[in-house]
Amino acid sequence: MGIYDRHYIRDQPKNPRGPGGGGIRAMRMWSINTWLIVICVAVFVVDGFLPYRWMPMDLTIMVADVDLSDLRVGTGEPTVTLSNPRTGKPIVGKQTVIAIQPDGGQVPVGFRELHYMPRLQSYLYFSTALGFQKFEFWRFIGFQFLHGSLSHLLFNMLGLYFFGPMVERYLGSKRYLAFYLLCGILGACMYLLLNLGGYIGTSVLGSTVQIPGLLFNSTATPLVGASAGVYGVLMAGAFLAPNAMVLLFFILPMRLRTLAYALVVLAFLTILFGGSNAGGEAGHLGGAIAGFYFIRHPKHLHGFFDVLGRADPTSHHYRTKGAAARGRAVTKPGARKHSTNTREVDRILDKISSQGLHSLTDKEKKILRKSSDRHG
């Protein structure tokens, strides 16, 4: 892609492989970016072997005026309404909602739509209905490791493979993981806000009035994929190495910054004009905005894992404890040196912001790498 020709990307430390422990040691030395790729691929492969299950995709649609307050409600067996013409596998189904009367009689009162989904995907995918209405907050992270097809997985993993190492090297491992997950979370938030806006707009103004830029698909429509995190990584790469040459579709050469901003503009226009993948592009746009912000303000990434408290040895609890211990120490020259290093790192970050990563000298890059290693 052109980026790996640069020495600050090429000079990665080699994994030590001692006698008898090379495999385990190599696994411990895997980067966070490598682990993200491995987990995404593993989830996709494992889900392909697990049995599918029916998942309700919409609120129940009532077709009979029946008071259900004193009745038990049950559901009938799913019936397939749409199948994949190539594989014959079900895609969409319908399930009858039944009111069970005191005498045992059953009265059909409505129905709900079902989707036939892979097992892991059914537990982890994100939707407005599940993330907002049912407060299943784990889905804000879970959906980032799911993919709808092999091509979907392939393109996202290529993005992580080419651009992730550069961003992780700059941020350090822990901050990179926080960066990636936050980009995905904010991608889901963007999707949720636009979808919720479309739902409210339709409820207030009617289905015939659609406000440009909002999403009017069902609030139960699934959102899956690592794309939001990948777009955040891409925006970070455009900040760190704006003039690096990449090959679009492995054919068309262009600068990384041009590619990143072109994709963001495309995502915005697709949402504005209601394109076929407007929901996915909403996630892309949210991830890109998060990546644009956090790569310029990496200090805000430190608190992401502090919710784990003492379970995380790099959390705020231990940083505060360590800072107090350093304050009690009598190493005044060391403290002055740390303060000087901090000012130097701030100066280098300002230089990157104004001139790009390519403008740094070898000495400045070395200082930045040491700082990332300390905070990673």
C-alpha positions as a Markdown table, in Angstrom:
| # | Residue | x | y | z |
|---|---|---|---|---|
| 1 | Met | 0.0 | 0.0 | 0.0 |
| 2 | Gly | 3.0 | 2.3 | 0.2 |
| 3 | Ile | 2.9 | 2.9 | 4.0 |
| 4 | Tyr | 5.1 | 0.1 | 4.9 |
| 5 | Asp | 8.0 | 1.6 | 3.0 |
| 6 | Arg | 8.4 | 4.1 | 5.8 |
| 7 | His | 10.9 | 3.3 | 8.4 |
| 8 | Tyr | 8.7 | 4.3 | 11.4 |
| 9 | Ile | 6.3 | 1.5 | 10.3 |
| 10 | Arg | 8.9 | -0.9 | 9.0 |
| 11 | Asp | 11.0 | -1.0 | 12.1 |
| 12 | Gln | 8.7 | -3.1 | 14.2 |
| 13 | Pro | 10.3 | -5.0 | 17.1 |
| 14 | Lys | 10.6 | -8.7 | 16.3 |
| 15 | Asn | 8.9 | -11.3 | 18.5 |
| 16 | Pro | 11.4 | -13.2 | 20.6 |
| 17 | Arg | 11.0 | -17.0 | 20.1 |
| 18 | Gly | 13.0 | -18.7 | 22.8 |
| 19 | Pro | 13.6 | -22.5 | 22.9 |
| 20 | Gly | 10.5 | -24.5 | 23.8 |
| 21 | Gly | 8.3 | -21.4 | 24.3 |
| 22 | Gly | 8.2 | -19.8 | 20.9 |
| 23 | Gly | 4.5 | -20.4 | 20.1 |
| 24 | Ile | 3.2 | -19.1 | 23.5 |
| 25 | Arg | 5.6 | -16.2 | 23.5 |
| 26 | Ala | 4.6 | -15.3 | 19.9 |
| 27 | Met | 0.9 | -15.2 | 20.9 |
| 28 | Arg | 1.7 | -12.9 | 23.9 |
| 29 | Met | 3.6 | -10.6 | 21.5 |
| 30 | Trp | 0.6 | -10.3 | 19.1 |
| 31 | Ser | -0.5 | -6.7 | 18.7 |
| 32 | Ile | -4.0 | -5.6 | 19.6 |
| 33 | Asn | -4.7 | -5.0 | 15.9 |
| 34 | Thr | -3.7 | -8.7 | 15.2 |
| 35 | Trp | -6.0 | -9.9 | 18.0 |
| 36 | Leu | -8.9 | -7.8 | 16.6 |
| 37 | Ile | -8.5 | -9.4 | 13.2 |
| 38 | Val | -8.2 | -12.9 | 14.7 |
| 39 | Ile | -11.3 | -12.5 | 16.8 |
| 40 | Cys | -13.4 | -11.2 | 13.9 |
| 41 | Val | -12.3 | -14.1 | 11.7 |
| 42 | Ala | -12.9 | -16.6 | 14.5 |
| 43 | Val | -16.4 | -15.3 | 15.2 |
| 44 | Phe | -17.3 | -15.5 | 11.5 |
| 45 | Val | -16.0 | -19.1 | 11.2 |
| 46 | Val | -17.5 | -20.4 | 14.4 |
| 47 | Asp | -20.8 | -18.8 | 13.7 |
| 48 | Gly | -20.9 | -20.6 | 10.3 |
| 49 | Phe | -21.0 | -24.0 | 12.2 |
| 50 | Leu | -23.5 | -23.1 | 14.8 |
| 51 | Pro | -27.3 | -23.6 | 14.3 |
| 52 | Tyr | -29.3 | -20.6 | 13.2 |
| 53 | Arg | -32.2 | -19.3 | 15.3 |
| 54 | Trp | -35.3 | -17.1 | 14.6 |
| 55 | Met | -35.2 | -13.6 | 16.0 |
| 56 | Pro | -38.2 | -11.2 | 16.2 |
| 57 | Met | -37.4 | -8.1 | 14.1 |
| 58 | Asp | -40.4 | -5.9 | 14.8 |
| 59 | Leu | -42.9 | -5.0 | 17.4 |
| 60 | Thr | -46.0 | -7.2 | 17.4 |
| 61 | Ile | -48.6 | -6.0 | 14.8 |
| 62 | Met | -52.1 | -6.5 | 16.2 |
| 63 | Val | -54.8 | -7.3 | 13.7 |
| 64 | Ala | -57.7 | -8.0 | 16.2 |
| 65 | Asp | -59.2 | -5.7 | 18.8 |
| 66 | Val | -58.9 | -8.0 | 21.8 |
| 67 | Asp | -58.3 | -7.0 | 25.5 |
| 68 | Leu | -55.2 | -9.0 | 26.5 |
| 69 | Ser | -55.1 | -7.8 | 30.1 |
| 70 | Asp | -56.6 | -11.0 | 31.5 |
| 71 | Leu | -55.4 | -13.4 | 28.8 |
| 72 | Arg | -52.2 | -15.4 | 28.3 |
| 73 | Val | -50.3 | -14.7 | 25.1 |
| 74 | Gly | -48.5 | -17.3 | 23.1 |
| 75 | Thr | -46.9 | -17.6 | 19.6 |
| 76 | Gly | -47.3 | -20.1 | 16.9 |
| 77 | Glu | -44.6 | -21.9 | 14.9 |
| 78 | Pro | -42.6 | -19.7 | 12.5 |
| 79 | Thr | -43.4 | -20.0 | 8.8 |
| 80 | Val | -40.9 | -19.0 | 6.1 |
| 81 | Thr | -41.9 | -16.0 | 4.0 |
| 82 | Leu | -38.6 | -15.4 | 2.2 |
| 83 | Ser | -35.7 | -17.8 | 1.4 |
| 84 | Asn | -32.3 | -17.4 | -0.2 |
| 85 | Pro | -32.9 | -18.5 | -3.9 |
| 86 | Arg | -29.3 | -19.8 | -4.2 |
| 87 | Thr | -29.1 | -21.9 | -0.9 |
| 88 | Gly | -32.7 | -22.3 | 0.0 |
| 89 | Lys | -32.0 | -21.2 | 3.5 |
| 90 | Pro | -34.7 | -19.2 | 5.2 |
| 91 | Ile | -34.2 | -15.4 | 5.6 |
| 92 | Val | -37.5 | -13.9 | 6.8 |
| 93 | Gly | -40.4 | -15.6 | 8.5 |
| 94 | Lys | -43.7 | -14.8 | 10.3 |
| 95 | Gln | -45.0 | -15.9 | 13.6 |
| 96 | Thr | -48.6 | -15.7 | 14.7 |
| 97 | Val | -49.4 | -14.1 | 18.1 |
| 98 | Ile | -52.2 | -16.0 | 19.9 |
| 99 | Ala | -54.4 | -15.0 | 22.8 |
| 100 | Ile | -55.2 | -18.0 | 25.0 |
| 101 | Gln | -58.7 | -17.7 | 26.6 |
| 102 | Pro | -59.7 | -19.1 | 30.0 |
| 103 | Asp | -61.5 | -22.0 | 28.4 |
| 104 | Gly | -58.4 | -23.0 | 26.5 |
| 105 | Gly | -59.5 | -21.5 | 23.2 |
| 106 | Gln | -56.9 | -19.8 | 21.1 |
| 107 | Val | -57.6 | -16.6 | 19.1 |
| 108 | Pro | -55.0 | -15.2 | 16.6 |
| 109 | Val | -54.6 | -11.5 | 17.5 |
| 110 | Gly | -51.5 | -10.5 | 15.5 |
| 111 | Phe | -48.2 | -11.5 | 14.0 |
| 112 | Arg | -44.5 | -10.5 | 14.1 |
| 113 | Glu | -41.7 | -10.7 | 11.6 |
| 114 | Leu | -38.8 | -13.0 | 12.2 |
| 115 | His | -35.3 | -13.1 | 10.8 |
| 116 | Tyr | -33.3 | -16.4 | 10.5 |
| 117 | Met | -29.9 | -15.5 | 12.0 |
| 118 | Pro | -26.6 | -17.1 | 12.9 |
| 119 | Arg | -26.4 | -18.0 | 16.5 |
| 120 | Leu | -23.7 | -15.6 | 17.7 |
| 121 | Gln | -25.0 | -12.8 | 15.5 |
| 122 | Ser | -28.4 | -13.1 | 17.1 |
| 123 | Tyr | -26.9 | -12.4 | 20.6 |
| 124 | Leu | -24.5 | -9.7 | 19.5 |
| 125 | Tyr | -25.9 | -7.6 | 16.6 |
| 126 | Phe | -27.0 | -4.0 | 17.3 |
| 127 | Ser | -30.3 | -2.4 | 16.5 |
| 128 | Thr | -32.2 | 0.7 | 17.8 |
| 129 | Ala | -34.9 | -1.5 | 19.3 |
| 130 | Leu | -32.4 | -3.7 | 21.3 |
| 131 | Gly | -29.8 | -1.0 | 22.1 |
| 132 | Phe | -32.2 | 1.8 | 23.1 |
| 133 | Gln | -35.6 | 0.3 | 23.8 |
| 134 | Lys | -34.4 | -2.9 | 25.6 |
| 135 | Phe | -31.1 | -1.5 | 27.0 |
| 136 | Glu | -29.0 | -4.4 | 25.8 |
| 137 | Phe | -25.8 | -2.3 | 26.0 |
| 138 | Trp | -23.3 | -5.1 | 25.3 |
| 139 | Arg | -24.5 | -4.9 | 21.7 |
| 140 | Phe | -22.7 | -1.5 | 21.3 |
| 141 | Ile | -19.4 | -3.6 | 21.3 |
| 142 | Gly | -20.6 | -7.0 | 20.2 |
| 143 | Phe | -21.7 | -6.0 | 16.7 |
| 144 | Gln | -18.2 | -4.8 | 15.9 |
| 145 | Phe | -17.0 | -8.4 | 15.7 |
| 146 | Leu | -19.8 | -9.7 | 13.4 |
| 147 | His | -19.9 | -9.7 | 9.6 |
| 148 | Gly | -22.7 | -10.5 | 7.2 |
| 149 | Ser | -20.7 | -12.1 | 4.5 |
| 150 | Leu | -17.2 | -13.2 | 3.5 |
| 151 | Ser | -16.6 | -10.1 | 1.4 |
| 152 | His | -17.8 | -7.9 | 4.2 |
| 153 | Leu | -15.2 | -9.6 | 6.5 |
| 154 | Leu | -12.5 | -9.4 | 3.9 |
| 155 | Phe | -12.7 | -5.7 | 3.2 |
| 156 | Asn | -12.8 | -4.7 | 6.9 |
| 157 | Met | -9.9 | -7.0 | 7.8 |
| 158 | Leu | -7.8 | -5.6 | 4.9 |
| 159 | Gly | -8.5 | -2.1 | 6.3 |
| 160 | Leu | -7.3 | -3.1 | 9.8 |
| 161 | Tyr | -4.3 | -5.0 | 8.4 |
| 162 | Phe | -3.0 | -2.1 | 6.3 |
| 163 | Phe | -3.8 | 0.9 | 8.6 |
| 164 | Gly | -4.2 | -0.5 | 12.1 |
| 165 | Pro | -0.5 | -1.1 | 12.9 |
| 166 | Met | 0.4 | 2.5 | 12.2 |
| 167 | Val | -2.3 | 3.8 | 14.5 |
| 168 | Glu | -1.5 | 1.3 | 17.3 |
| 169 | Arg | 2.2 | 2.2 | 17.1 |
| 170 | Tyr | 1.3 | 5.8 | 17.6 |
| 171 | Leu | -1.2 | 5.4 | 20.4 |
| 172 | Gly | 0.1 | 2.3 | 22.2 |
| 173 | Ser | -1.7 | -0.9 | 22.6 |
| 174 | Lys | -4.2 | 0.0 | 25.3 |
| 175 | Arg | -5.2 | 3.4 | 23.9 |
| 176 | Tyr | -5.5 | 1.8 | 20.4 |
| 177 | Leu | -8.0 | -0.8 | 21.8 |
| 178 | Ala | -10.0 | 2.0 | 23.4 |
| 179 | Phe | -9.8 | 4.0 | 20.2 |
| 180 | Tyr | -11.1 | 1.2 | 18.1 |
| 181 | Leu | -13.9 | 0.3 | 20.4 |
| 182 | Leu | -15.0 | 3.9 | 20.9 |
| 183 | Cys | -15.1 | 4.4 | 17.1 |
| 184 | Gly | -17.4 | 1.4 | 16.8 |
| 185 | Ile | -19.6 | 2.6 | 19.8 |
| 186 | Leu | -20.0 | 6.1 | 18.3 |
| 187 | Gly | -20.8 | 4.5 | 14.9 |
| 188 | Ala | -23.6 | 2.6 | 16.6 |
| 189 | Cys | -24.7 | 5.8 | 18.4 |
| 190 | Met | -24.8 | 7.7 | 15.0 |
| 191 | Tyr | -27.0 | 4.9 | 13.5 |
| 192 | Leu | -29.2 | 4.9 | 16.6 |
| 193 | Leu | -29.8 | 8.7 | 16.6 |
| 194 | Leu | -30.6 | 8.9 | 12.9 |
| 195 | Asn | -32.8 | 5.8 | 13.0 |
| 196 | Leu | -34.6 | 7.1 | 16.2 |
| 197 | Gly | -35.0 | 10.5 | 14.5 |
| 198 | Gly | -36.6 | 8.8 | 11.5 |
| 199 | Tyr | -38.9 | 6.8 | 13.7 |
| 200 | Ile | -40.0 | 9.9 | 15.7 |
| 201 | Gly | -40.4 | 11.9 | 12.5 |
| 202 | Thr | -42.6 | 9.3 | 10.9 |
| 203 | Ser | -44.7 | 9.1 | 14.0 |
| 204 | Val | -45.2 | 12.8 | 14.2 |
| 205 | Leu | -45.4 | 13.8 | 10.5 |
| 206 | Gly | -46.6 | 10.6 | 8.9 |
| 207 | Ser | -44.9 | 8.1 | 6.6 |
| 208 | Thr | -45.3 | 10.3 | 3.6 |
| 209 | Val | -42.9 | 13.0 | 5.0 |
| 210 | Gln | -39.3 | 12.0 | 5.2 |
| 211 | Ile | -36.6 | 14.4 | 6.4 |
| 212 | Pro | -33.3 | 14.1 | 4.5 |
| 213 | Gly | -30.5 | 12.6 | 6.5 |
| 214 | Leu | -32.6 | 10.5 | 8.8 |
| 215 | Leu | -33.0 | 6.7 | 8.6 |
| 216 | Phe | -36.5 | 5.4 | 8.1 |
| 217 | Asn | -35.9 | 1.7 | 8.2 |
| 218 | Ser | -37.3 | -0.5 | 11.0 |
| 219 | Thr | -35.8 | 0.1 | 14.4 |
| 220 | Ala | -35.2 | -3.7 | 14.6 |
| 221 | Thr | -32.9 | -3.7 | 11.5 |
| 222 | Pro | -29.6 | -5.3 | 12.4 |
| 223 | Leu | -26.3 | -3.4 | 12.3 |
| 224 | Val | -23.2 | -5.6 | 12.1 |
| 225 | Gly | -19.5 | -5.2 | 11.1 |
| 226 | Ala | -16.2 | -3.7 | 12.0 |
| 227 | Ser | -16.6 | -0.9 | 9.5 |
| 228 | Ala | -17.2 | 1.9 | 12.0 |
| 229 | Gly | -13.9 | 1.1 | 13.8 |
| 230 | Val | -12.1 | 0.7 | 10.5 |
| 231 | Tyr | -13.3 | 4.1 | 9.3 |
| 232 | Gly | -12.0 | 5.6 | 12.6 |
| 233 | Val | -8.6 | 3.9 | 12.0 |
| 234 | Leu | -8.6 | 5.2 | 8.4 |
| 235 | Met | -9.2 | 8.8 | 9.6 |
| 236 | Ala | -6.4 | 8.3 | 12.2 |
| 237 | Gly | -4.1 | 7.1 | 9.4 |
| 238 | Ala | -5.0 | 10.1 | 7.3 |
| 239 | Phe | -3.9 | 12.3 | 10.2 |
| 240 | Leu | -0.6 | 10.5 | 10.9 |
| 241 | Ala | 0.5 | 9.9 | 7.3 |
| 242 | Pro | -1.7 | 12.2 | 5.1 |
| 243 | Asn | 0.6 | 12.0 | 2.0 |
| 244 | Ala | 1.1 | 8.2 | 2.1 |
| 245 | Met | 0.2 | 6.7 | -1.3 |
| 246 | Val | -2.4 | 3.9 | -1.3 |
| 247 | Leu | -4.0 | 1.9 | -4.1 |
| 248 | Leu | -7.8 | 2.1 | -4.3 |
| 249 | Phe | -9.0 | -1.4 | -5.3 |
| 250 | Phe | -5.3 | -2.2 | -5.6 |
| 251 | Ile | -5.3 | -0.2 | -8.9 |
| 252 | Leu | -5.9 | 3.5 | -8.5 |
| 253 | Pro | -3.1 | 5.4 | -6.6 |
| 254 | Met | -4.1 | 8.3 | -4.3 |
| 255 | Arg | -3.1 | 9.9 | -1.1 |
| 256 | Leu | -4.4 | 8.4 | 2.1 |
| 257 | Arg | -5.9 | 11.7 | 3.2 |
| 258 | Thr | -7.8 | 12.0 | -0.1 |
| 259 | Leu | -9.1 | 8.4 | 0.2 |
| 260 | Ala | -10.3 | 8.9 | 3.8 |
| 261 | Tyr | -12.1 | 12.1 | 3.2 |
| 262 | Ala | -13.6 | 10.9 | -0.1 |
| 263 | Leu | -15.1 | 7.9 | 1.8 |
| 264 | Val | -16.5 | 10.2 | 4.5 |
| 265 | Val | -18.2 | 12.4 | 1.9 |
| 266 | Leu | -19.6 | 9.4 | 0.1 |
| 267 | Ala | -21.0 | 8.1 | 3.4 |
| 268 | Phe | -22.6 | 11.5 | 4.1 |
| 269 | Leu | -24.2 | 11.8 | 0.7 |
| 270 | Thr | -25.6 | 8.2 | 0.9 |
| 271 | Ile | -27.3 | 9.1 | 4.2 |
| 272 | Leu | -28.5 | 12.5 | 2.9 |
| 273 | Phe | -30.2 | 11.0 | -0.2 |
| 274 | Gly | -31.3 | 7.7 | 1.4 |
| 275 | Gly | -29.1 | 5.3 | -0.5 |
| 276 | Ser | -29.4 | 1.5 | -0.2 |
| 277 | Asn | -26.8 | 1.2 | 2.6 |
| 278 | Ala | -27.7 | 4.4 | 4.4 |
| 279 | Gly | -27.8 | 2.6 | 7.8 |
| 280 | Gly | -24.3 | 1.1 | 7.3 |
| 281 | Glu | -23.0 | 4.5 | 6.1 |
| 282 | Ala | -24.4 | 6.1 | 9.3 |
| 283 | Gly | -22.2 | 3.8 | 11.3 |
| 284 | His | -19.2 | 4.6 | 9.0 |
| 285 | Leu | -19.8 | 8.3 | 9.5 |
| 286 | Gly | -20.0 | 8.0 | 13.3 |
| 287 | Gly | -16.8 | 6.0 | 13.4 |
| 288 | Ala | -15.0 | 8.4 | 11.2 |
| 289 | Ile | -16.0 | 11.4 | 13.3 |
| 290 | Ala | -14.8 | 9.6 | 16.4 |
| 291 | Gly | -11.5 | 8.7 | 14.8 |
| 292 | Phe | -11.0 | 12.3 | 13.6 |
| 293 | Tyr | -11.5 | 13.5 | 17.2 |
| 294 | Phe | -9.6 | 10.9 | 19.3 |
| 295 | Ile | -6.5 | 10.8 | 17.2 |
| 296 | Arg | -6.1 | 14.5 | 17.9 |
| 297 | His | -7.0 | 14.2 | 21.6 |
| 298 | Pro | -5.5 | 10.8 | 22.6 |
| 299 | Lys | -5.4 | 11.8 | 26.3 |
| 300 | His | -9.2 | 11.3 | 26.4 |
| 301 | Leu | -8.7 | 7.6 | 25.7 |
| 302 | His | -7.0 | 6.8 | 29.0 |
| 303 | Gly | -10.2 | 6.6 | 31.0 |
| 304 | Phe | -12.0 | 4.1 | 28.8 |
| 305 | Phe | -11.1 | 1.1 | 30.9 |
| 306 | Asp | -11.3 | 2.8 | 34.3 |
| 307 | Val | -14.7 | 1.2 | 34.8 |
| 308 | Leu | -12.8 | -2.0 | 35.6 |
| 309 | Gly | -11.2 | -0.4 | 38.6 |
| 310 | Arg | -8.7 | -2.5 | 40.4 |
| 311 | Ala | -9.2 | -5.4 | 37.9 |
| 312 | Asp | -7.2 | -3.4 | 35.4 |
| 313 | Pro | -3.7 | -2.7 | 36.6 |
| 314 | Thr | -3.4 | 0.3 | 34.2 |
| 315 | Ser | -6.6 | 1.9 | 35.4 |
| 316 | His | -7.0 | 5.3 | 37.1 |
| 317 | His | -6.8 | 3.7 | 40.5 |
| 318 | Tyr | -3.2 | 2.5 | 39.9 |
| 319 | Arg | -2.2 | 5.6 | 38.0 |
| 320 | Thr | -3.3 | 7.7 | 41.0 |
| 321 | Lys | -1.5 | 5.4 | 43.4 |
| 322 | Gly | 1.6 | 5.5 | 41.4 |
| 323 | Ala | 1.5 | 9.2 | 41.0 |
| 324 | Ala | 1.2 | 9.6 | 44.8 |
| 325 | Ala | 4.2 | 7.3 | 45.3 |
| 326 | Arg | 6.2 | 9.3 | 42.9 |
| 327 | Gly | 5.2 | 12.5 | 44.7 |
| 328 | Arg | 6.5 | 11.1 | 48.0 |
| 329 | Ala | 9.8 | 10.2 | 46.4 |
| 330 | Val | 12.8 | 12.5 | 46.5 |
| 331 | Thr | 13.8 | 12.2 | 42.9 |
| 332 | Lys | 13.5 | 15.8 | 42.0 |
| 333 | Pro | 15.8 | 15.7 | 38.9 |
| 334 | Gly | 13.7 | 12.8 | 37.6 |
| 335 | Ala | 10.5 | 14.7 | 38.0 |
| 336 | Arg | 12.0 | 17.7 | 36.2 |
| 337 | Lys | 13.1 | 15.3 | 33.4 |
| 338 | His | 9.6 | 13.9 | 33.1 |
| 339 | Ser | 8.1 | 17.4 | 32.9 |
| 340 | Thr | 10.6 | 18.3 | 30.2 |
| 341 | Asn | 9.7 | 15.1 | 28.2 |
| 342 | Thr | 6.0 | 15.9 | 28.5 |
| 343 | Arg | 6.5 | 19.3 | 27.1 |
| 344 | Glu | 8.6 | 17.8 | 24.2 |
| 345 | Val | 5.9 | 15.3 | 23.4 |
| 346 | Asp | 3.3 | 18.1 | 23.4 |
| 347 | Arg | 5.5 | 20.1 | 21.0 |
| 348 | Ile | 5.8 | 17.0 | 18.7 |
| 349 | Leu | 2.1 | 16.4 | 18.7 |
| 350 | Asp | 1.5 | 20.1 | 17.7 |
| 351 | Lys | 3.9 | 19.7 | 14.9 |
| 352 | Ile | 2.1 | 16.5 | 13.6 |
| 353 | Ser | -1.2 | 18.3 | 13.8 |
| 354 | Ser | 0.0 | 21.2 | 11.7 |
| 355 | Gln | 2.5 | 19.5 | 9.3 |
| 356 | Gly | 1.7 | 15.7 | 9.4 |
| 357 | Leu | 3.7 | 12.7 | 10.7 |
| 358 | His | 6.1 | 12.8 | 7.7 |
| 359 | Ser | 7.5 | 16.1 | 9.0 |
| 360 | Leu | 9.1 | 14.6 | 12.1 |
| 361 | Thr | 12.8 | 14.0 | 12.4 |
| 362 | Asp | 14.2 | 10.6 | 13.5 |
| 363 | Lys | 14.9 | 11.9 | 17.0 |
| 364 | Glu | 11.3 | 13.2 | 17.3 |
| 365 | Lys | 9.9 | 9.9 | 16.2 |
| 366 | Lys | 12.0 | 8.1 | 18.7 |
| 367 | Ile | 10.7 | 10.3 | 21.5 |
| 368 | Leu | 7.1 | 9.7 | 20.4 |
| 369 | Arg | 7.6 | 5.9 | 20.3 |
| 370 | Lys | 9.0 | 5.9 | 23.8 |
| 371 | Ser | 6.1 | 8.0 | 25.0 |
| 372 | Ser | 3.6 | 5.7 | 23.4 |
| 373 | Asp | 5.3 | 2.6 | 25.0 |
| 374 | Arg | 5.0 | 4.2 | 28.4 |
| 375 | His | 1.3 | 5.1 | 28.1 |
| 376 | Gly | 0.2 | 2.0 | 26.1 |
